[in-house]
């Protein structure tokens, strides 16, 4: 019973870290996709300043 509580806290901490990591990877991927889209649009003449 004494070990169950710290284990639960540890698992939830690891889960939270993994979830944040996945969210960060998704955001980075989205930013890269957006940048690639902007570059491709500019290279074809759309969105030129």
C-alpha positions as CSV (number, residue, x, y, z in Angstrom):
1,X,0.0,0.0,0.0
2,X,2.9,2.4,0.8
3,X,4.6,1.6,-2.6
4,X,1.4,2.0,-4.6
5,X,1.0,5.7,-4.2
6,X,4.6,6.8,-5.3
7,X,4.4,4.3,-8.2
8,X,1.1,5.9,-9.3
9,X,2.6,9.4,-9.0
10,X,5.6,8.3,-11.0
11,X,3.5,6.7,-13.7
12,X,1.3,9.7,-14.1
13,X,4.4,11.9,-14.2
14,X,5.9,9.8,-17.0
15,X,2.6,9.7,-18.8
16,X,2.4,13.5,-18.6
17,X,5.9,14.0,-19.9
18,X,5.3,11.6,-22.8
19,X,2.0,13.4,-23.6
20,X,3.7,16.8,-23.7
21,X,6.5,15.3,-25.8
22,X,4.0,14.0,-28.3
23,X,2.2,17.4,-28.4
24,X,5.6,19.2,-28.9
25,X,6.5,16.8,-31.8
26,X,3.1,17.4,-33.4
27,X,3.5,21.2,-33.1
28,X,7.1,21.0,-34.5
29,X,5.8,18.9,-37.4
30,X,3.0,21.3,-38.0
31,X,5.4,24.3,-38.1
32,X,7.7,22.4,-40.5
33,X,4.8,21.6,-42.8
34,X,3.6,25.2,-42.7
35,X,7.1,26.5,-43.5
36,X,7.5,24.1,-46.4
37,X,4.1,25.2,-47.7
38,X,5.1,28.9,-47.5
39,X,8.4,28.2,-49.2
40,X,6.7,26.2,-52.0
41,X,4.1,28.9,-52.5
42,X,6.7,31.6,-52.7
43,X,8.8,29.6,-55.1
44,X,5.8,29.3,-57.5
45,X,5.0,33.0,-57.3
46,X,2.0,32.9,-54.9
47,X,2.4,34.9,-51.7
48,X,5.4,36.9,-53.1
49,X,5.8,40.2,-51.2
